[in-house]
Amino acid sequence: MKRYALFAALLIMMLTPLFAGAQSPSLKIAYVDLQKVMLESDRGKEARKSLVEELDKRKKELNQKQDDLQKMKDSLEKQSAAITPEARADKEKQYQIRLKDYQRMTTDYQTELQQKDQELTRNILKDLEELIKGMGEKEKYTFILEKTQGGLLFASPSMDITDKVITAYNEWAKQHKPAAPGAPKTPAPAAPKK
């Protein structure tokens, strides 16, 4: 699907100069590096910081559980010769239950963090899409391409509007604090004013 869209965009770009005299005086093209925007914008930094804090919190919990498991295993190995086979089997069963709980918790935490990352990314990209669309309309761009996903192999750095998008998004974000979970979403950003 992306190949067809890319092919269609390239075909339009190649044919547009042929009809430019009849339709418009010039072709105005730019590109944006959304990955850079995600890394350098204030909201992107906030999202990354939030994820790192959550990851650190979860790591501490998991490390504590892992230490408890190791102590339980060491205790079982030390006591194995001194306890009855039934008591040993019972302790091994308890250890296996805790080990499975630990493994399940690890998987659950990874899944939760991935979902949170995807949700934060999706929200930022939705805002950016509206912002870039507004910029394109206001500044009369014919095309605004995404640098990494659009198959862009080369473009002059003068066509890069990534820093302009970061600045506009940061200004918008200062005026619109992120909504709390369950609260209504803030309106999408409009194009920056010149």
C-alpha positions, 0 to 999 in steps of 0.5 A: 500500500505504501509503495502505491502511495509513494509511486502515485506521489512521485508520479504526481511530482514528475507530472506537475511541472508539465502542467504547472503553467496551467495550474499553479506558478510553482511547486512547493515541497518540504519534508519533516523528520517526525522521528526528530520531532518526537525526540526533540519536541517538549511533548516528545521529551515529556513522553520519553521521561514518563516512560523512563520513570515508569520503566525504572519503577517497574525494574525496581519492583522486578529486581526485588521480586528476583532477589526474593526468588533467589533467596528462596532458591538458595534457602531451598538448596541449603535445606534440601538435605535436612528436610523431608521429601514432602517438605522439599516438594512443597517448597519447590512448588511454592518456588515454581508458583512465585517464579511463574508469577514473576515471569507473568509480571515481567511480561505484563509490565513489558506489554503495559509499557509498550502500550503506553509508548504507542498511546503517547506516540499516537497522540503526539503524531495526531497533533503533529499531523494536524499542525503540519496540515495547517502549515501546508495549507497556510504556507501553500505547500504542494507536498510535505513528505515524511523523511524516514517513512516516505521513501525519501532518498534525498532532499535538499536540507533547505526543504527540511521544515522539521525545526519549524515544526518542532518550534510550532509544536512546542509553542502549541504544547505550552498553551495546551497542557496534556489532558489527564486520562479520561478527560476530553482531549485538547483541540488539535494544533493549528498552523503557526502564525507568521 
